[in-house]
Amino acid sequence: MTRQPTSDLIAFVSSLKNGIWLLGVSCWLFGITDRTIASFSDGYLSALDIVQLFTASFFFISWLLLKPAKVEREVVSQE
Protein backbone atom coordinates (compact mmCIF):
# COMPACT_ATOMS: atom_id res chain seq x y z
CA MET A 1 0.00 0.00 0.00
CA THR A 2 1.49 3.34 -1.01
CA ARG A 3 0.76 6.53 0.84
CA GLN A 4 -0.33 9.57 -1.12
CA PRO A 5 1.43 12.82 -0.17
CA THR A 6 -0.83 15.24 1.64
CA SER A 7 -1.66 18.64 0.23
CA ASP A 8 0.32 20.30 3.03
CA LEU A 9 3.46 18.38 2.06
CA ILE A 10 2.97 19.23 -1.62
CA ALA A 11 2.50 22.90 -0.77
CA PHE A 12 5.61 22.89 1.44
CA VAL A 13 7.81 21.30 -1.23
CA SER A 14 6.48 23.73 -3.82
CA SER A 15 7.19 26.66 -1.54
CA LEU A 16 10.68 25.33 -0.81
CA LYS A 17 11.47 24.96 -4.52
CA ASN A 18 10.28 28.50 -5.20
CA GLY A 19 12.32 29.87 -2.29
CA ILE A 20 15.50 28.15 -3.45
CA TRP A 21 14.90 29.44 -6.98
CA LEU A 22 14.46 33.02 -5.73
CA LEU A 23 17.62 32.74 -3.64
CA GLY A 24 19.47 31.54 -6.73
CA VAL A 25 18.21 34.47 -8.79
CA SER A 26 19.44 36.97 -6.22
CA CYS A 27 22.81 35.20 -5.97
CA TRP A 28 23.27 35.16 -9.75
CA LEU A 29 22.37 38.85 -9.98
CA PHE A 30 24.90 39.65 -7.26
CA GLY A 31 27.55 37.56 -9.01
CA ILE A 32 27.00 39.18 -12.39
CA THR A 33 27.05 42.64 -10.82
CA ASP A 34 30.24 41.82 -8.93
CA ARG A 35 31.96 40.47 -12.06
CA THR A 36 30.87 43.52 -14.07
CA ILE A 37 32.23 45.95 -11.50
CA ALA A 38 35.47 43.96 -11.20
CA SER A 39 35.85 43.83 -14.99
CA PHE A 40 35.42 47.55 -15.51
CA SER A 41 37.30 48.69 -12.38
CA ASP A 42 40.70 48.75 -14.07
CA GLY A 43 39.38 50.49 -17.18
CA TYR A 44 40.42 47.64 -19.46
CA LEU A 45 38.16 44.79 -20.55
CA SER A 46 40.21 41.67 -21.28
CA ALA A 47 39.14 38.55 -23.13
CA LEU A 48 39.03 36.64 -19.84
CA ASP A 49 36.67 39.23 -18.36
CA ILE A 50 34.36 38.93 -21.36
CA VAL A 51 34.34 35.12 -21.12
CA GLN A 52 33.54 35.29 -17.40
CA LEU A 53 30.67 37.72 -17.98
CA PHE A 54 29.19 35.65 -20.80
CA THR A 55 29.52 32.46 -18.77
CA ALA A 56 27.83 33.99 -15.73
CA SER A 57 25.08 35.44 -17.96
CA PHE A 58 24.54 32.06 -19.62
CA PHE A 59 24.15 30.30 -16.27
CA PHE A 60 21.84 33.06 -15.02
CA ILE A 61 19.56 32.70 -18.04
CA SER A 62 19.64 28.92 -17.61
CA TRP A 63 18.66 29.35 -13.95
CA LEU A 64 15.74 31.57 -14.97
CA LEU A 65 14.48 28.83 -17.28
CA LEU A 66 14.49 26.37 -14.37
CA LYS A 67 11.70 28.22 -12.55
CA PRO A 68 9.55 25.66 -10.75
CA ALA A 69 5.99 25.23 -11.96
CA LYS A 70 3.15 26.31 -9.71
CA VAL A 71 1.36 23.49 -7.98
CA GLU A 72 -2.29 24.07 -7.27
CA ARG A 73 -3.48 22.85 -3.93
CA GLU A 74 -5.83 19.94 -4.18
CA VAL A 75 -7.86 18.57 -1.35
CA VAL A 76 -6.75 15.00 -0.79
CA SER A 77 -9.72 12.89 0.17
CA GLN A 78 -9.19 10.37 2.91
CA GLU A 79 -10.89 7.18 1.80
C-alpha positions as CSV (number, residue, x, y, z in Angstrom):
1,M,0.0,0.0,0.0
2,T,1.5,3.3,-1.0
3,R,0.8,6.5,0.8
4,Q,-0.3,9.6,-1.1
5,P,1.4,12.8,-0.2
6,T,-0.8,15.2,1.6
7,S,-1.7,18.6,0.2
8,D,0.3,20.3,3.0
9,L,3.5,18.4,2.1
10,I,3.0,19.2,-1.6
11,A,2.5,22.9,-0.8
12,F,5.6,22.9,1.4
13,V,7.8,21.3,-1.2
14,S,6.5,23.7,-3.8
15,S,7.2,26.7,-1.5
16,L,10.7,25.3,-0.8
17,K,11.5,25.0,-4.5
18,N,10.3,28.5,-5.2
19,G,12.3,29.9,-2.3
20,I,15.5,28.1,-3.5
21,W,14.9,29.4,-7.0
22,L,14.5,33.0,-5.7
23,L,17.6,32.7,-3.6
24,G,19.5,31.5,-6.7
25,V,18.2,34.5,-8.8
26,S,19.4,37.0,-6.2
27,C,22.8,35.2,-6.0
28,W,23.3,35.2,-9.7
29,L,22.4,38.8,-10.0
30,F,24.9,39.6,-7.3
31,G,27.6,37.6,-9.0
32,I,27.0,39.2,-12.4
33,T,27.1,42.6,-10.8
34,D,30.2,41.8,-8.9
35,R,32.0,40.5,-12.1
36,T,30.9,43.5,-14.1
37,I,32.2,46.0,-11.5
38,A,35.5,44.0,-11.2
39,S,35.8,43.8,-15.0
40,F,35.4,47.6,-15.5
41,S,37.3,48.7,-12.4
42,D,40.7,48.8,-14.1
43,G,39.4,50.5,-17.2
44,Y,40.4,47.6,-19.5
45,L,38.2,44.8,-20.5
46,S,40.2,41.7,-21.3
47,A,39.1,38.6,-23.1
48,L,39.0,36.6,-19.8
49,D,36.7,39.2,-18.4
50,I,34.4,38.9,-21.4
51,V,34.3,35.1,-21.1
52,Q,33.5,35.3,-17.4
53,L,30.7,37.7,-18.0
54,F,29.2,35.7,-20.8
55,T,29.5,32.5,-18.8
56,A,27.8,34.0,-15.7
57,S,25.1,35.4,-18.0
58,F,24.5,32.1,-19.6
59,F,24.2,30.3,-16.3
60,F,21.8,33.1,-15.0
61,I,19.6,32.7,-18.0
62,S,19.6,28.9,-17.6
63,W,18.7,29.3,-13.9
64,L,15.7,31.6,-15.0
65,L,14.5,28.8,-17.3
66,L,14.5,26.4,-14.4
67,K,11.7,28.2,-12.6
68,P,9.5,25.7,-10.8
69,A,6.0,25.2,-12.0
70,K,3.1,26.3,-9.7
71,V,1.4,23.5,-8.0
72,E,-2.3,24.1,-7.3
73,R,-3.5,22.8,-3.9
74,E,-5.8,19.9,-4.2
75,V,-7.9,18.6,-1.4
76,V,-6.8,15.0,-0.8
77,S,-9.7,12.9,0.2
78,Q,-9.2,10.4,2.9
79,E,-10.9,7.2,1.8
